[in-house]
């Protein structure tokens, strides 16, 4: 029997108590019904929280599906171990297209239009730009609302059509390798090197809550960044601290970063 209070206390310090509570509710419901319960779309940090929650429940396993083969955001199913069928993750897949002769739209434009309709981020999965426009995955229960309202992005008229998941294309990411030295492995210093801006500006962006560390809102500019950590800067993509190479003769930290464009 999982100790709900103990689980929530564990996540309280990190600020994940609310998410953990929703996931605990799903795990308890899956065990009670001997079936499965599906979460909202979660980022990699959210999936880590789900894994910890599931580990505290005997007889519960996790399955996930984000539509795309290499999905970053996916829905998680808490599945009772004696449920032998396949969970329905309730996904719907779309292709949004527009006249590219006159309009250039990106990930940020599409997400902004989606949330401008009053939709929560948690009901939408990944967005992948393709030659025809953009593909994305969403919660099927919102299909009618999405299809009735997502007809324009900025000034561009958008044609929206459902597609089969077999038509979803794998997300291609360009990676830029950056070699740099920093005075210390602080978030503001490492992120500034990765995004090519000043440390003082990055500190302001962190203060303005525009920066995340490992998919969580950054707490302060002085947070320590470790090898393998991922930083994201609103509208500027992701940067990973892929290697800490050592210390230079001047006492600075030599690092290698991967910037995903």
N, C-alpha and C positions, 0 to 999 in steps of 0.2 A: 504494500500500500504506500503510494507516494505521499510525502509530507508536503502539502501545498504551501504552508507557511514557510517552511524551510527553503523551498525552491524560490519563493518570492523574496525572501530575505537575501538570498545569494545574489539576486539580480538588482536589488535596490541600490546598492552602492554605485553600480555602473549606469543607473538610469534606465535600465531595461525592464523594470518591474511591470509596467503596463503591458508591454508586448508579451512578456513571460506569462502574465495572468491569462491573456487570451489563448496562448498556446496550451497552457495547463488545462483550460476549459475544454479545448478540443481533444486533448489526450484522454481526459476523464470521460468525455462523451463517447469516444471511440471504444474505450474499454467497457463502458456500461452497455453499449448497444451491440458489442462484438462485431462491429463493422469498421467504418473509417470516417474521419472528419478532415476536411481540407481547409488549409489556411488561406489568407490573402497572399498576394505576391510578396515574397521576401527577398531582400538582397543577401549577399553572402554572410554578413554579420547576423542577420535575422535567422538564417539557416543554422548558424552556430548555436544560437539561443535555442532553436527547436531541437537540435541534437542533444543538448544538455537536458532539456525538459524530458525528451523521450527516454534518455538513459535512466531517469528516475522512475519510470513506469515499467513494471514487469509485464510482459505479454504485449508490448507495443513496439512496432517497428516504423521506420520512416521511409516514405517514397517521395519522389519529387518530380515535377514536370513543369518546364517553362516553354514548351513548344519548340523553340530552337534547339538544335543539337548542342550548342555551346552556350546555353542561356545563362546570363548573369543573374537575372531575377526569375524566380520560379515559385510555384505553389507547392506547399508541403502537405502530405497526407499522413496523419497518424493512423496507422492500420493495426487492428487487432490481429494477433498472430494466427488465430484460427479463422480469419477471413481469407478465403482462397481465391476470390475473384480479383479483377483488376479495378482499382479505384477510378472513379470518374473525376478528373481534375477540373471539369467545367471550363475548358478553354475554347475561345473562338479566335480565329486568325484572320487578319485583314491585310489587304493591299490598298494603300492610299496613293492616288496618283494625281498629278497636276501638270499644267503646261510649263515644262521646264525651259521653254524658250524665253519666258518672261519672268519666271519666279525661281529663286533658289531657296529651298527650305532645308533646314537641318533638324537634328534630333531635338534641339532646344525649342524650335518653333512648333514641332508636332506635339511635344509634351506640354508646352504652354497652352496650345489650343485645347488639348484634352482636359487639362485642369481648369481652363477658363470656362468649360461647360459645367463646372461644378463637380467633376469627378475627382475622387481621391486617387492619389498615386498608387495606392495598394491594390487597385483593381486592374492595373495595367502592367504588363510584363516588359520585355525588351522591345526596343525600336531599332530596326535595322534598315539603313538606307540601301536601296537597290536601284539599278538602272531605270526601272519603271516608276520609282517613287520611294515609298517606304512601306515596309512590312512591320506589323506589330501584333502582339498577342494580348488578349484581355479576358476578363471574367465574363463567361457566356451569359450570365444572368443580367448583364447590362447591355446585351447586344442591341436590343430595340432602341434604347436610349442613345447609344453611340451612333447607330446608323441614321437616326432621325436628326441628330444635332451636329455631327462632325462633317460639315459640308464646306467649311471654309477655314483656311489657316492664314492669318494675316489678310492680305488682299487677294490671295490665291484661292480660286474655286477648287475644291477637292472632290474627286470621285472615289468613293469607298466601296470595296467589294470584299465579300468573304472568300477566303481561299482555303484549300485543304492544307493540313499541316505538312504534307509531303512537299508542298511548294515553298515552304519557308527555306530561306537561304542562310547558310552559316555566316555569322558576323565576321567580317574581315577587319582586322585592326593593324594599322601601321605602327611600328615601334621605333622610336628614336632613342639611341643609346647616348647617355650623357655622362661624362666623366667630370667630377668636380671635387673641390675640397671645401669643407665647412669648419667653422671654429668649434662647433659642438653639434651633436646629433639632436638638436632641437627641431621641433616641427617647423618653426618659421624659417630657420636656416636651410633645412633640407628641401622644403617645399619651394622656397625662393629659387634655389639652384635648379630644381626640376622645371619650374615654369618660366625661368628667365626673367624674374622681376626682383626688385629690391627686397631686402629682408624687412625693412620698415613697412613697405606696402603689404607684404604678406602678413605681417603681424596685425595690420588693420583689417585685412580680409578675414583673418581668423576671428578677430574680435567681432566682426559683423556677421559671423556665423555662415560664411560662404565656403568654408573648408571642412572637409570630413577626413577622419583618419580611420581606416579600416571600416568604412561605411557608417561610422558614427560621427556625430557632430563634434568637432575638435573642442576640447575644453579650454586650452590655453596655448599661447605661442611657445611656451617652454616645455610642452610635452615632449618626452623622449621618443624618437623614432627608431625602430629596430629593423634589422635585415628582414625583408619579406613584407614589411608594412606597405599598405597602399593608401595614397593620399588622393583626394579628389577636390578640385577647385571648380566651383559652379561656372559652367559654360566653357571650361578649359580642359576637360577630360581628366584622365587619371595618370598618376606617377607612382611607380613602385621603386622602393629602395632595394635594389636587387643584390647589392654587395657592399660590404664595408671592407675596404682593401687594407686598412691599417692607418698608421699615423705618419705624417710627413716630418721632415727635419724641423719644420717650424711649429710642430705640435698641432697641426690641423688634421682633421679626419678626411681621408681620401675615400670617396664613395663612387659607386656606379649606379645610375638611375635609369629606369626604363619609362619613357613617356609614351603613353598610348594615345595616338592621334585619331 
